[in-house]
Structure formats: structure tokens, C-alpha cells
Amino acid sequence: MAVTVQVLMTPGCGHAEATLQLLRALLPGLAPGATLEALEVSTAEEAARLGFPGSPTVRVDGRDVEPGPPPGPGLG
């Protein structure tokens, strides 16, 4: 089963290139054959449609590798 890794970023994100370089170095050993995609999110509409929490965001097969806290009140 092929793995898809996406890096979602805003234009000019200062951490996007370092994130992409790190993933390019790590993926061949961790997930041979994985596809790496860089997606630029440049409008509020795109951000809302993609559920984009901030730049950069890394997703593996559509799931954030660092999900945010659950919505609503709670202790964390």
C-alpha cells in the first residue's frame, strides 16, 4: 500500500522548505515508495476546505501528524 505524505504551507512559510528537506531525507528509509506532495494554501477558502490549522502542516494519508486539541472545553 502506497503512502502519501503532504506538506501544506502558506506562501513564504519560513519552515516549509526545512520540513520538505527533512521528509525527503527520512521517507526513503521509513516508507519506501512514499509520495511526497507540497501543497500551497493561499486563501482562507482553501484553508477552510482543507481544515488547515497552520503552516506547515504534515499529513500522512490525510491525517495530521500533529493533530490539534479536541474542540470544546477540556483539560489538557
Secondary structure, DSSP 8 states (H G I E B T S, - for coil): ---EEEEEE-TT-TTHHHHHHHHHHHHHHHSTT-EEEEEE--SHHHHHHHT--SSSEEEETTEESS----SSS---
